[in-house]
């Protein structure tokens, strides 16, 4: 549509010498074309209005000729017309020649110098330019999409490769750490044997030293003739054969030479073959075999004898026994010497499948880890492992050493328990456990991790959520304890992922900063995915959860046989108990075990009586903790005379009513009830 100073502001047609002559409205000074002014005069009577500024002007007895022509615009039109004429044919320039990049007239195309050239009408240039613009924008959009697709592919491959590199180097670090521990143990064992051999050869055995100490202790008590004669009869005054100093010096020199030779050869081997871990592993093994055979040739010892000596030493410093069906290996100082004790390295110990490691400081934790490195080699068929730390002084580095030994080559474990309660460990050891160790155990079915009162932070749970999702989806037993750990509520929610095959679920978050937000994630993500749930335990003692969060969780519990809710010191009230009675219990027709710890909450007789009015006939175990609540004799009466007699299958019953308003009379009734059940 034409616009600008050379076109009518009403109809937008270009001014010309015919029907669109530019005429001036004198009252306001605006210029319009003859056609528009004629229509304006015909539509108005005595007074007309300028359509541009609504200023009135007289139209009575006025004709078109009464409005003067705008000669300024006429002059501009003439100049434009002269510019728009072809210099060769004096015709209007309506076309452009694409080949010669110039404006031309019709005659130039048919008879002039532009015959046969590519031409376009001037009026359609804007249209063609618009089409090209849309085409280019579409092409650019396609290009951006392609670039984004390429970037996504590149980033995916980059991330995958970097993860592979990270995992492989992590495996290398595990292997190096493991080999370092094994090598340290081998060195310590070899040097201890050499020390014992030399001491025995010069009469300085531990037995001889102990005998002398006993003599000294006995002689210290000689004060009467009777004591003297008794000591004389025991041979305490006999001369002790002393080893000559030059003999000891000679033995020490030989030992020094032998140990220097071992050290030098070991350094040489490690330097020459240090680039290859496999070669180092092989060279270390052959090196020690050769060194030991050479160093014990005179004594007639063999490498087999060396292995037997190490196993003998191990059996002196570790305790083995059976407990709850597990083969327990403990490094506690007091070693058990029962008749049913299994020796490390025996065929019976090699066949054990369930190993329970109780690791504690005999002298130092480092030595304990070194002992473990050798002990673990003797087990061939392990599929279940418990790690329990007796010492809370263990460092992250030492714990990583334990993980490297126990989990380094055992990725087919089905049952893993790690108990680190009250230890001073941090993310430095737990993040690798979640990122690199547990996800590789493709056959893992049961996982129990106790991190109560440790120093882990949000970083560990972020790693759990990032790397453990494939593992949690195939677990059958999931048990994690995080009591008294300083974690943000947002990070706690990282625990709650899909767990499609879990039958037993336990999460203890007592004394943490958990709020209803994390419970919403448990109710929205984890619980709906657990279709085969049989046992559900949730610990929230002394947290800030309220009725809203607890009700969300209770609404999603279905078909479980065992339900344990630990809620003492929370902000729940009668609302939660009413919800449990009205919504949760009807969805649990097979419920056999019910334990509810509700101490120091705002529940009262109203909700407790409502709960006891529901069907609890099928319960086999019933535990109720009501200490320091507002319940009174009304609840006790309902339980004793109505609910309890209906529980025909009840095998265990336990109740805590300390700090409540229940009278002594009913308390005695509860005692009698407890006698009728095994508690």
Buried (B, 14 or more C-beta within 10 A) or exposed (E): EEEEEBBBBBBEBBBBEEEBBBBBBEBBEBBBBBBBBBEBBEEBEEEBBBEBEEEEBEBEEEEEEEBEBBEEBBEBBEEEEEEBBBEEBEBEBBBBBEEBEEBBBBBBBEEBEBEEBEBEEBEEEEEEEEEEEEEEEEEEEEEEEEEEEEEEEEEEEEEEEEEEEEBEEBBEBBBBBBBBBBBBBBBBBBEEBBEBBBBEBBBBEEEBEEEEEEBEEBEEEBEEEEEBEBBEEEEBEEEEEEEEEEEBEEBEEEBEEBBEEBEEBBEEBBEEBEEEBEEBBEBBEEBBEEBBEEBBEEEEBEBEBBBEBBBEBBBEBBBBBBEEEBBBBBBBEEBEEEEEEBBBBEEEBBEBBBBBBBBBBBEEBBBBBBBBBBBBBBBEEBBBBBBBBBBBEBBBEBBBBBBBBBBBEBBEBBBBBBBBBEBEBBBBBBBBBBBBBBBBBEEBBBBBBBBBBBBBBBBBBBBBBEBBEEBBBBBBBBBBBBBBBEBBBBBBBBBBBBBEBBBBBBBBBBBBBBBBEBBBBBBEBBBEBBEEBBBBBBBBBBBBBBBBBBBBBBBBBBBBBBBBBBBBBBBBBBBBBBBBBEBBBEBBEEBBBBBBBBBBBBBBBBBBBBBBEBEBEBBBBBBBBBBBBBBBBBBBBBBBEEBBEEBEEBBBBBBBBEEBBBEEEBBEBBEEBBEEBEE
